[in-house]
Amino acid sequence: MKRTVGAAAGWLLSCSLLALASHPAAAQAPVGAAPAAGASPSTGAVPSPQNAPANQAKPGEPAKAADTAAAPPAAPTTWAGGIKFTAQFEGGATVAPVNPSDGLNFGQLFTDRTNQFVLNQALLTLQRPIDPKSTDYDFGFKLQGLYGTDARYVQFLGELNSSFASKYQLAFVEANVAAHLPLLFGGGIDVKVGQFATPLGFETIDPSTNAFYSKSYIFNYGLPFVSFGGLGIAHVTPFLDVYFGADTGSNTTFGAGDENGAAAGTAGLGFTFLDGNLTLLALTHFGPENPTKTVPGANSSFRYFNDIVVTYKATDKLSLTTELNLIRDDAFGANAYGAAQYVSYALNDHVALNARAEVYRDDSGFFVAGFRGYHDFANFQLGNPVAGVVAVGPATYGEATLGLTWKPTLPAAVSDYTTGLMIRPEVRYDRTLTTTNAYNNRSDRGVFTFAADFVLGF
């Protein structure tokens, strides 16, 4: 085991030294500027205080960083000229020196497979984004499909859940139409209807807007992933956005894909202060989420996902983000709650150092679990029999993650065809703060993991 730990640590150090040695004169999008409030630590983008929900980066989720030395692209002269197609690939590995016998990194969903390289995502997107700053009507759409191991957790119930008998599966994350309506308020109203990723939370399904390869407990267990319905944001003032929406529930489509017959909704507020350097996004998603197959009265028992993200751009290089989360299930009287703190410091245009510290309490052991089978997560939500669920009971979890985001300069022959490359090594330590043995197939209270991934866009 010492040999394995040493090899993993050496591999992580090698990645770090390569990143620090990269030349600061960037031809690609820089990571040198610290994110503004509302942006993730992995990029240097400064989002507009009037960011739209429809096919745009949400408040609390940045757009990809832009090369500050380059002129902005010319605006399309026709509606069809705004249509664009992109492809993005993410692959990586998580090394657990203890090599658990069940092969699971407990406490991690999207990076749950131990000591093996996986293709997390091949993400294909066709979209025509709306312009949230338009003073006129604007219309768009977004179609986004994902193939890879991440699809096991972001599939809509009722769509493709049993189509692939392997860890590599297919999911449609986005399929919606969007509009900017210059009505009622100075900033107008942005709406979208269809399938879309949740606006809640700081971390995102799209890996390019995250600081780390691994996800937080809050993202894994305290938030919905995708919804089907409608979502709107009223830009009441330059400082205040009001969120409202209705949908079929967390991760559910309609008809046979809905595990119950009740509707759900989203509501909340977004605030922007200090010329965009300080933002606060407070959202809740509410509605019945338990399957009628196994839970009597499921249609009248609500589950509440509550999340607050506060981001402060302290300097051009330093960004701080705090996330608070509370989830409540009335049917089982279950609660889970936690807090995560992110810190990002940009060394130069190529390298940002990132840290995350988190505490998460699952007071009845209802929310935090592992899933051995490739279809266990979908079947569990639908109320179907599941043999591979791993649960440890009530526990308080802590995790600390250190890593970096490196955006190397690519050769001209390659960079002409890509939107950039990110490489993210990290070291993570998970530990139960109670007496529960949760890790290494329930034999340890704590575990180290070493991981790295790449994100390549075209």
C-alpha positions in Angstrom: 0.0 0.0 0.0 2.8 2.4 0.8 4.2 1.8 -2.7 0.8 2.6 -4.2 0.4 5.8 -2.2 3.9 6.9 -3.2 3.3 6.2 -6.9 0.0 8.2 -6.8 1.6 11.1 -4.9 4.5 11.2 -7.4 2.1 11.2 -10.3 0.1 14.1 -8.8 3.3 16.0 -8.1 4.5 15.4 -11.7 1.2 16.9 -13.1 1.6 19.9 -10.8 5.2 20.6 -11.8 4.3 20.4 -15.5 1.5 22.8 -14.9 3.6 25.3 -13.1 6.3 25.1 -15.7 3.9 26.1 -18.5 4.7 29.4 -20.2 2.5 32.3 -19.1 2.0 33.8 -22.6 -1.3 32.1 -23.4 -2.9 31.7 -26.8 -5.9 30.0 -25.2 -8.5 31.2 -22.8 -6.7 32.2 -19.6 -7.5 30.9 -16.1 -5.3 33.7 -14.7 -8.1 36.0 -13.5 -9.9 34.9 -10.4 -13.6 34.2 -11.1 -16.0 36.9 -10.4 -18.8 36.4 -7.9 -21.1 33.8 -9.3 -18.3 32.1 -11.2 -16.6 28.8 -10.5 -13.0 28.6 -9.3 -12.0 26.8 -12.5 -12.4 29.7 -14.8 -11.7 33.4 -15.0 -15.0 34.5 -16.6 -16.9 37.5 -15.3 -20.6 36.7 -15.7 -23.1 39.4 -16.4 -25.4 40.3 -13.5 -28.3 39.8 -15.9 -27.3 36.2 -16.8 -30.1 34.3 -18.4 -31.3 30.9 -17.3 -32.2 29.8 -20.8 -29.3 28.2 -22.5 -26.9 30.5 -20.7 -24.6 30.1 -17.7 -26.7 30.4 -14.5 -25.8 32.7 -11.6 -23.5 30.5 -9.6 -22.2 28.8 -12.8 -19.8 30.7 -15.0 -19.4 30.8 -18.7 -16.1 29.5 -20.0 -13.2 31.9 -19.7 -12.5 34.2 -22.6 -9.2 35.2 -23.9 -8.8 38.8 -22.6 -6.3 39.6 -25.3 -8.7 38.6 -28.1 -11.4 40.7 -29.7 -14.9 39.5 -28.9 -16.5 37.5 -31.8 -18.7 39.4 -34.1 -22.4 39.1 -33.3 -24.4 37.0 -35.8 -26.3 38.9 -38.4 -29.1 36.4 -38.7 -31.0 34.2 -36.3 -29.6 31.0 -37.9 -26.1 32.5 -37.7 -26.3 32.1 -33.9 -26.6 28.3 -34.1 -23.5 26.5 -33.0 -22.4 22.9 -32.4 -19.8 21.9 -29.9 -18.3 18.7 -28.7 -16.5 18.2 -25.3 -14.8 15.1 -23.9 -13.9 14.3 -20.3 -12.0 11.3 -19.1 -10.1 10.5 -15.9 -9.2 8.1 -13.2 -9.5 8.0 -9.4 -6.8 6.0 -7.6 -7.7 4.6 -4.1 -4.6 3.1 -2.6 -6.7 0.9 -0.3 -8.4 -0.7 -3.4 -11.8 -1.4 -1.8 -13.0 -4.9 -2.5 -16.4 -3.6 -3.8 -14.7 -1.3 -6.3 -16.6 1.8 -5.1 -15.3 5.2 -3.9 -18.1 5.6 -1.4 -19.3 9.2 -1.1 -18.6 9.9 -4.8 -21.1 9.2 -7.6 -19.6 10.5 -10.8 -16.1 9.3 -9.8 -17.3 6.1 -8.0 -15.2 3.6 -9.9 -11.9 2.8 -8.3 -8.5 2.4 -10.0 -9.7 2.5 -13.6 -9.7 5.0 -16.4 -13.2 6.0 -17.6 -14.7 8.2 -20.2 -17.0 10.3 -18.1 -18.5 12.3 -20.8 -18.7 12.8 -24.6 -20.9 15.8 -24.5 -22.5 17.0 -27.8 -24.4 20.3 -27.9 -26.4 22.0 -30.6 -27.8 25.3 -29.5 -28.8 28.8 -30.4 -28.3 30.8 -27.2 -30.6 33.7 -26.4 -29.2 37.2 -25.6 -30.4 38.1 -22.1 -29.3 41.7 -22.7 -31.4 42.1 -25.8 -34.0 44.9 -25.7 -36.2 43.0 -28.2 -37.6 39.5 -28.3 -35.1 36.7 -28.8 -35.6 33.0 -29.2 -33.3 30.0 -29.0 -33.0 26.3 -28.2 -30.6 23.8 -26.7 -30.1 20.1 -27.5 -27.5 18.3 -25.5 -26.6 14.6 -25.3 -24.1 12.8 -23.0 -22.5 9.4 -23.5 -20.2 8.0 -20.8 -20.2 6.9 -17.2 -21.8 10.1 -15.9 -25.0 9.2 -17.8 -25.8 6.6 -15.1 -26.7 9.5 -12.8 -28.1 12.2 -15.0 -30.6 10.2 -17.0 -34.2 11.2 -16.9 -36.3 8.5 -15.5 -38.2 6.9 -18.4 -35.5 7.7 -21.0 -32.9 5.1 -21.9 -32.6 3.8 -18.4 -32.0 0.2 -19.4 -30.7 0.7 -23.0 -27.0 -0.1 -22.3 -25.9 -3.0 -20.1 -22.6 -1.4 -19.1 -21.2 1.5 -17.2 -21.2 3.5 -20.4 -24.7 4.9 -21.1 -26.5 7.6 -22.9 -28.5 10.5 -21.5 -30.2 13.6 -22.9 -29.4 16.4 -20.5 -31.0 19.3 -22.4 -33.8 19.5 -24.9 -35.5 22.9 -24.6 -36.6 26.1 -26.3 -35.9 29.4 -24.8 -37.0 33.0 -25.1 -36.0 36.5 -23.9 -39.1 38.6 -23.4 -38.7 42.4 -22.9 -41.7 42.6 -20.6 -42.7 44.0 -17.2 -39.1 44.7 -16.0 -36.1 46.7 -17.3 -34.1 43.5 -17.8 -37.1 41.5 -19.1 -37.9 37.9 -18.5 -36.0 34.8 -19.7 -37.9 31.5 -20.0 -37.2 28.0 -21.2 -39.4 25.0 -21.6 -38.4 21.3 -21.9 -35.6 19.3 -20.4 -32.8 21.2 -18.6 -30.1 20.9 -16.0 -31.0 22.2 -12.5 -30.3 25.9 -11.8 -29.5 24.9 -8.1 -26.0 24.6 -6.8 -22.4 25.7 -7.5 -21.0 22.6 -9.2 -22.5 21.6 -12.5 -22.9 18.5 -14.8 -20.7 20.3 -17.4 -17.2 19.5 -16.1 -15.6 22.6 -17.8 -17.3 24.9 -15.2 -16.1 23.0 -12.1 -12.8 23.4 -10.2 -12.4 19.6 -9.5 -12.8 16.3 -11.1 -14.6 14.8 -8.0 -17.9 16.3 -6.9 -19.0 17.5 -3.5 -21.4 15.6 -1.2 -23.8 18.5 -1.8 -23.8 18.0 -5.5 -24.0 14.3 -5.3 -26.8 14.0 -2.7 -28.3 17.4 -1.9 -29.5 18.6 -5.4 -31.6 17.5 -8.3 -29.7 17.0 -11.5 -32.2 17.5 -14.3 -35.8 18.5 -14.7 -38.6 18.6 -17.3 -40.9 21.6 -17.3 -40.5 25.4 -17.4 -38.1 27.8 -15.8 -38.1 31.5 -15.8 -36.0 34.4 -14.4 -37.5 37.9 -14.1 -34.6 40.5 -14.2 -36.4 42.9 -11.9 -33.5 45.2 -11.4 -29.7 45.0 -12.2 -29.3 43.7 -8.7 -32.3 41.3 -8.3 -33.4 38.3 -10.3 -36.6 36.3 -9.4 -36.6 32.6 -10.3 -39.9 30.7 -10.8 -40.8 27.4 -12.5 -42.8 24.2 -12.6 -41.7 20.7 -13.5 -42.4 17.0 -13.2 -39.8 16.5 -10.4 -36.2 15.7 -9.8 -34.7 13.7 -12.7 -38.1 12.7 -14.1 -39.8 13.1 -17.5 -43.6 12.6 -17.8 -45.9 9.6 -18.1 -44.2 6.3 -17.3 -41.0 8.2 -16.6 -42.4 10.0 -13.5 -42.2 7.9 -10.4 -45.3 9.6 -9.0 -48.2 11.6 -10.4 -47.5 15.0 -8.8 -45.9 18.2 -10.0 -42.9 20.1 -8.5 -41.5 23.5 -8.8 -38.5 25.9 -8.4 -38.4 29.3 -6.7 -35.8 31.7 -5.5 -33.8 34.9 -5.7 -30.5 36.0 -7.1 -28.7 39.1 -5.9 -25.7 41.0 -7.4 -23.6 43.5 -5.4 -20.3 45.4 -5.6 -20.4 45.7 -9.4 -20.7 42.0 -9.8 -17.9 41.1 -7.4 -20.4 39.7 -4.8 -23.4 37.5 -5.7 -25.9 35.4 -3.8 -28.2 32.8 -5.3 -30.9 31.2 -3.0 -33.1 28.6 -4.7 -35.4 25.8 -3.6 -36.8 22.9 -5.6 -39.9 21.4 -4.0 -42.4 18.6 -4.7 -43.1 14.9 -4.2 -40.1 12.7 -5.2 -40.8 9.2 -3.8 -42.1 6.4 -6.0 -45.8 5.4 -5.6 -44.7 1.8 -6.1 -43.1 1.6 -2.7 -44.2 4.7 -0.7 -47.9 5.0 0.2 -49.1 8.6 -0.2 -46.0 9.5 -2.2 -48.0 12.2 -4.2 -48.6 14.3 -1.1 -45.2 14.0 0.7 -42.8 16.7 -0.4 -39.0 16.7 -0.7 -37.3 20.1 -0.5 -33.9 20.8 -2.0 -32.7 24.2 -0.6 -29.4 25.7 -1.7 -27.5 29.0 -1.2 -24.4 30.0 -3.1 -22.4 33.1 -2.2 -19.4 34.0 -4.3 -17.0 36.9 -3.6 -14.2 38.0 -6.0 -11.8 39.3 -3.4 -9.1 40.3 -5.9 -8.2 39.7 -9.5 -6.6 36.4 -8.5 -8.5 35.3 -5.4 -12.1 34.0 -5.4 -14.1 32.6 -2.4 -17.4 30.7 -2.7 -19.6 29.4 0.1 -22.4 26.9 -0.5 -25.1 26.0 2.1 -27.5 23.1 1.5 -30.5 21.5 3.2 -32.6 18.7 1.9 -35.8 17.4 3.6 -38.0 14.4 2.8 -41.4 14.5 4.5 -42.4 10.9 3.7 -39.4 9.5 5.7 -38.8 12.4 8.0 -35.3 12.5 6.7 -32.9 15.5 6.7 -29.5 16.1 5.3 -27.5 19.4 5.4 -24.1 20.7 4.8 -21.7 23.5 3.9 -18.8 23.7 1.4 -16.1 26.3 1.1 -14.2 26.9 -2.1 -11.0 28.9 -2.5 -9.3 29.6 -5.9 -6.1 31.5 -6.5 -4.8 32.1 -10.0 -1.1 31.8 -10.4 -1.0 32.9 -14.1 -3.1 32.6 -17.2 -2.6 28.9 -17.3 -2.8 27.6 -13.7 -5.3 28.1 -10.8 -4.9 26.5 -7.4 -8.2 25.2 -5.9 -9.3 24.0 -2.5 -12.6 22.7 -1.2 -13.6 21.8 2.4 -17.0 20.4 3.2 -19.0 19.0 6.1 -22.3 17.0 5.3 -24.7 15.5 7.7 -27.1 12.7 6.7 -29.1 12.4 10.0 -31.0 9.2 9.1 -28.8 7.6 6.4 -31.4 8.2 3.8 -29.6 10.3 1.2 -25.9 9.2 1.0 -25.4 5.9 -0.7 -23.3 4.0 -3.3 -24.6 2.1 -6.3 -22.7 -1.0 -7.5 -25.0 -1.9 -10.4 -25.0 0.2 -13.6 -28.8 0.8 -13.4 -29.2 0.9 -9.6 -29.5 4.6 -9.3 -32.4 4.8 -11.8 -34.1 1.7 -10.4 -33.8 3.1 -6.9 -35.6 6.3 -7.9 -38.3 4.4 -9.7 -39.0 2.1 -6.7 -37.8 -1.0 -8.6 -35.9 -3.8 -6.8 -32.2 -2.9 -6.3 -29.6 -5.3 -5.0 -26.5 -3.2 -5.3 -27.2 -0.2 -3.1 -24.6 0.5 -0.4 -25.8 2.5 2.6 -24.1 3.1 6.0 -26.8 4.7 8.1 -26.7 8.0 9.9 -23.4 9.8 9.6 -21.6 13.1 9.3 -19.1 13.3 6.5 -16.1 15.6 5.9 -14.0 16.0 2.9 -11.1 18.2 1.9 -9.8 18.4 -1.7 -6.7 20.2 -3.1 -6.0 20.5 -6.8 -5.2 22.7 -9.7 -6.6 23.6 -13.1 -4.0 23.6 -15.8 -4.8 25.0 -19.3 -1.7 24.3 -21.4 -0.9 26.1 -24.6 -1.7 23.8 -27.5 0.2 23.6 -30.7 -1.3 25.9 -33.4 -2.2 22.9 -35.5 -4.4 21.6 -32.7 -5.6 24.9 -31.1 -7.2 26.0 -34.4 -9.7 23.2 -34.0 -10.3 23.2 -30.2 -11.8 25.5 -27.6 -9.1 24.4 -25.1 -7.8 21.7 -22.9 -8.0 21.5 -19.1 -6.1 19.0 -16.9 -7.1 18.8 -13.2 -5.1 16.7 -10.8 -6.4 16.5 -7.2 -5.9 14.8 -3.9 -8.9 14.2 -1.7 -9.5 13.0 1.9 -12.9 11.8 3.1 -13.7 10.9 6.7 -16.7 10.3 8.8 -16.9 12.7 11.7 -19.0 10.1 13.6 -18.0 6.5 14.5 -19.3 5.1 11.2 -17.1 3.0 9.0 -18.2 4.2 5.5 -15.2 3.7 3.3 -13.1 0.8 1.9 -16.2 -1.5 1.8 -17.2 -0.3 5.3 -13.9 -1.1 7.0 -12.4 2.4 7.4 -13.6 5.8 8.7 -11.3 7.7 6.3 -9.8 7.3 2.9 -7.4 9.2 0.6 -8.0 9.3 -3.2 -5.8 10.7 -5.9 -7.4 11.7 -9.2 -7.0 13.6 -12.4 -9.0 14.2 -15.5 -8.9 16.1 -18.8 -11.6 18.2 -20.5 -11.1 18.8 -24.2 -13.5 20.9 -26.2 -14.1 21.4 -29.9 
